[in-house]
Amino acid sequence: MLYPFICGIVKDPETLEIIDIGTGKDFEAEVVVYNCDCHTYQQVVSLFCQVIPRMNPKKAFELAWQIDHHGSAIVYQGDIKDADIIGKQLAAGGLRVEVRY
């Protein structure tokens, strides 16, 4: 389980933006991160912001929350080369990662 870095009650994040991922025709690969019960939200948010292009803390927190509460989240969709690099960097940070083609 990921532990929140904010003290007090943690409520479900609001959906701020819905991104249509389509049918898979617009991207070649995706990176999925699985819950591993060994990282804090702050660690995951920080790693996502360092590794995933165009990631921001708010979106990173939403993804961390999804991973914590649903077991996994797709954190990146794009070309194979970038997905492989991102997957390796997230795994090097200690996260459980799968790159799907």
C-alpha positions in Angstrom: 0.0 0.0 0.0 1.2 3.5 -0.8 1.1 5.8 2.2 -0.1 9.4 1.8 2.4 12.1 2.6 -0.4 14.4 3.7 -1.5 14.0 7.3 -5.2 13.6 8.0 -8.0 12.2 6.0 -7.3 11.3 2.4 -10.3 11.6 0.2 -10.6 10.4 -3.4 -9.1 12.8 -5.9 -11.4 14.5 -8.2 -11.2 13.7 -11.9 -9.8 16.9 -13.4 -9.2 15.7 -16.9 -10.5 12.7 -18.9 -8.1 11.6 -21.6 -9.4 9.4 -24.3 -6.9 6.6 -24.9 -8.8 5.3 -27.9 -8.5 1.8 -29.2 -4.7 1.5 -29.2 -4.2 2.8 -32.7 -2.7 6.1 -31.5 0.2 4.6 -29.5 2.6 1.7 -29.8 3.2 0.8 -26.2 2.1 1.6 -22.6 3.7 1.4 -19.2 1.8 0.0 -16.4 2.8 0.4 -12.7 1.6 -2.1 -10.1 1.1 -1.6 -6.4 4.0 -2.9 -4.3 3.3 -1.8 -0.7 6.8 -0.3 -0.4 6.7 3.3 -1.5 5.1 6.5 -0.2 2.9 8.6 -2.4 5.7 11.3 -2.2 8.3 8.8 -3.5 6.0 7.7 -6.4 4.9 11.2 -7.3 8.6 12.4 -7.3 9.7 9.5 -9.5 6.8 9.9 -12.0 7.6 13.6 -12.3 11.3 12.9 -12.9 10.8 10.1 -15.4 7.5 10.5 -17.3 7.4 13.3 -19.9 4.9 16.1 -19.3 4.0 14.7 -15.9 3.0 17.1 -13.1 2.5 16.5 -9.4 -1.3 16.6 -9.5 -1.5 14.0 -12.3 1.2 11.9 -10.6 -0.7 11.9 -7.3 -3.9 10.8 -9.1 -2.0 7.9 -10.7 -0.4 7.0 -7.4 -3.9 7.0 -5.8 -5.2 4.7 -8.6 -2.3 2.3 -8.1 -2.9 2.3 -4.4 -6.6 1.7 -4.6 -7.0 -0.3 -7.8 -3.7 -2.2 -7.9 -2.3 -0.7 -11.1 -2.4 2.2 -13.5 -1.3 3.0 -17.0 1.2 5.8 -16.5 2.4 6.3 -20.1 1.3 5.6 -23.6 3.5 6.3 -26.6 6.2 4.9 -28.8 8.0 1.7 -28.0 11.4 3.3 -27.4 10.1 5.9 -24.9 8.0 3.3 -23.1 11.0 1.0 -22.7 13.1 3.8 -21.3 10.4 5.0 -19.0 9.7 1.4 -17.8 13.4 0.8 -17.1 13.8 4.0 -15.2 10.7 3.4 -13.1 11.8 -0.2 -12.4 15.3 1.2 -11.4 13.4 3.4 -8.9 12.0 0.2 -7.3 8.5 0.2 -8.8 6.8 -2.9 -10.3 6.5 -2.1 -14.0 5.2 -3.8 -17.1 5.7 -2.4 -20.6 2.9 -3.6 -22.9 3.3 -3.6 -26.7 
